[in-house]
């Protein structure tokens, strides 16, 4: 089956393997070759980006494209760009000045493998490359500009980077649940939302109400994803989740299980997941790819 077959055919799960292979090939193409100068920088960029991962954000781009009856090539650049920003964020998130993590995706974090200075530069370069991919990409100028705006908003001080700053400032404090939800809507949710909204930008003919429903879906599923992440930090094993178990507690962070208890956090996750699915109801069978993605984001074990 080719990736030009859209949502009217068998379920999205039958195409996920091909989409993951597709995004790996594209990322490999966009990243500088490891044998070009500066070798250490390019090696670190490739290490951080091509070192595995679930590729949930690119998959959301493709699932949204299917929902909007767009071919995958319409969102290839968006899928690459959002994953490059995600890789940049993980490098910086793991640094000694941030969360000081030694393990990511089951292997040493980038700063452990290449040194702190090179890791910082690799993150900086990946962030720049993400916007280069969109600026130089295919599609209309209007669509590329809209994608650039969406990703810029998602990655900046009012989005993911601001959420990371809020997370650092909150260490050792007990936040209210609404404060924690706002923090994670920025730190984690903004890139998930951008994955959906950049695909919407690739289809200027999409109705405003459809875009609004997809936006509501993305906001809620991003929050559900983070609640699940907090639960995995409590319940998951290091060898399964691929990062250090109990890291949030070690940094004295407010988390949903810490504030609500594990059972209530699970119930909140289920409620937000259900709200995301309700947003898709008017879209009918066309939204099957996003329903599948929602279940994967919330019911994962790593």
N, C-alpha and C positions, 0 to 999 in steps of 0.2 A: 504494500500500500504506500502511495506517495503522500507527502505532506500537503499536497494540493486538495486532498479530500477533506471536506469540512465537517461540521458538526452533525449533518444529516446522516452520516455514515456511522459505523460502530463507535463505541464510546471513546472519549478522550484518552483513557488509560491505554488504549491500543496504539496510540501515537506518541506517548511520552518518551519512550526510549529513543525514537527517531528525533524528537525535538531536542533531547539532551545531547545526542550526538551532533546535531546541527549546531547548537550553541557552542559546543566545544571546538568544532572546526572554525567557526567564526571568530571566537575569542583568540584562538591560536593564530589566525590570520592577522588580526588587528594588533596583537602584542608584538613588540620588537623582538627579533630573533635573539636568542641567548648568546649567540656567538658574535654579536656586534657590541662595540663600545658604547657606554661603559658596561662591561660584562656583569659585574656584581649587581648593578641596578636592574638591568634587564632580566637577569636570573631571578632576582627577588620578585619582580613584577609577575613573572610567569609562575613562580612557585606559589605565590599567594592566590593567583587567579585560577590556575589550571590544576590545583591540588585537590580536586574532588569537590564535594558540596552537592546539595540537593537541587540547585538551580531553580528554586521555587519562584524567584522573581521573573526570570526569563519565561518560565512555564506560564506564569500569569499573563505575560504579554501575549503569548501564543493562544492561550485559552480565551482571552478577551478578543483577540483577532478572529478566532473561530466564531465566537458569539456574534460578532459584527459582520460575519461572512467576508472577512479579509483574508487574502493569501498570506502565508507566513513571511514572505519576503517584504511585505509591507511593514512588518514590525521587527525585522532582524536587527536593525540598528538600535532600536529602543531596547531590545532584549540584551544586546551586548553592553550598551551604555549603563543600564541599571545594574548589571552584574559587575561591571568594573567599579562603579561607585560602591557597591556592597563589599567588594574585595578591599577597596581602600579603607572603608570603615572598619573592617575586621582587623586589618593591620594596626591601625591607630588605636582601636579599642583594646587590643592586647598589650600595648606598650607598657613599660614599667610605670610611666606617669599616669596611666589610665587604670586598667584592670589588672595589669601585671600578670597576664596568663602565659603559661608555658606550653599549652597544648591547644591545638585547633585542628579539627577534622582528623583527629587521631594521630597527629604528628606535631613536631615542634612548631611553635608560632614563628612568623617570619623574622621577628627580631632575635629569636633564639638561633635561627638558622643562618642569618646574614648579618647580625649586629643591629643595634638600635638605630644608628645614623642611617644606614642603608634602608632599613625598614621604613623610616619616616619618609625618605625620598621616594621609595617605591610607592607608598600611599599617595604622596603628592602627584607623582607621575600618572598613576592610575586614574586619579580624579580628573586630571587634565585630558587624558586620553578619552575618557567617557564623552566629554563634550566635543572633542575632535571627531569622534565616530559619528555623532549626530550632525555636526556642522558639515561634514564632508559626505554624508550619506546620500542614499537614493531618496526618491519621493519628492514631492513639491517643496518649494522653499517655505511656503506657509505651514505645511505639516512639520517640517524640520524645526522651524522657529517655535511652533507650539510645543513640540517635544522638549526643546531646550529650556523653555520657560518652566515647564512642568518639573523637569529634573533639577533645574537650578533652585526652584522653590523647595523641592523635597530635600535637597542636600544641604541647604544653607542654615543660617542661624535661627530661622523660624521653622526649620524642619529637623532633619536628622542630627546635624552638628549641634544645634541648640538643645536637642533632646539629650545628647551626650553630656553637654555642659550641665544641664539640669540634673542628670544622673550623678555626676561627680559631686555637685553641691549638696545632693540629698543624702550622701553617705553619712551614716551615724545619726540620721534624723528619722523620725517616724512620720511619714506622709499620710495624709488622708487619701482614701481610695480614689476620689476624683482627681487629686493632684497626681497620683501615680498613673492614672489612665491618661491624663494629658501628657505626662512625661513620655509614656510609651507610644502614644499616638505620633509623637514627633520622632523619637529615637528609632523606633522600629516600624511604626505604621506608615510613615511618610514615603518610604521607598516602596512598600507594598502598594500603597495608593498610586504612586507614580507609575508603577508597572501597568496598572489598569488604565490610568488616564493618558499615558503616552500612546497606548493602542487606540484609545478613543480619538486622539489627535490625528491618527493616521487615516481616520474615516470622517472627513468633514461633513458627510451627508447623514451621519448618525443623528437621530432626533434628540432634542434637548432632554426629554423625559427619560430616554434610554441612558444618556450620559449621567443623569442625576441618579438613576437607579444603580448604575455601575459604580458610581462614586460612593454611594451609601454602602453598597456591598464591600467595597475596598476598605473603607474606614473601619467597618465592623470586623472584617476578617483579619485586618492587621492587628487589632486589639486582641482578638481571640488567639491569634498566633503567639503574641507575647505572653498572655496568661499561660498558655501551654508551655512556653519556654521556661517560665518561672516554675511551673510544676515539675518539669523535667530536671531542673537544677536541684530539686528536693528529692525526687523519686528515681531519677535515671542513674545508671551506672556509667562511670567514666568511659569504659571501653565501648559502650553503646552510643552515648551521645557525642563522643569524640572531643570533649573538652572536660575541664576539671569539674567533677561533681562537687556541689556545695560552695561554688565560688561566690555566689551572691551573699550567702550568710557570712563567709569569711571577710567580705568587704562591708559588712553591716549595712546592707542595702534593704530598703523597703521593697517587698515583693508581694504579689497577690496572696500566696500562701501564708506569708508572715503576717499580713494585715487581716486576712479573712479566715485563715485556716485552710487546710488542704481541701476539705469537702466543699466549703463555700466557694473556694477559688474554682474548683471543677464546675460547680453550678453556674458561676458567672461566665466561665468560658463557654459552656453549653448555651447559655442565654444569648451571648453576643454572636455566637456562631449561627444560632437560629434567626437572629435579626438580619444577619448578612444574607441568609438564604431567602428570607421574606422579601428582601429587596429585589431578588431575581425572579420572583414568581410571575410578574407580568410578562417576562421575556420568554416564558414557555420552554420548549425543548431546545431552543437555540442556546440557552445558557447552561446546558449540561456540562460543557467543559469547565465552567467556573464552579459549578456545584461539586464536581469531582475534586477540583483544586481546593475548595474550601474544606472538604473532608480530609484531604491529605495534610493541609496546614494545621488542622486542629487535632487530628488523631494520630499524629506521628509519634515515634518513640525515640527520635533523636533530632 
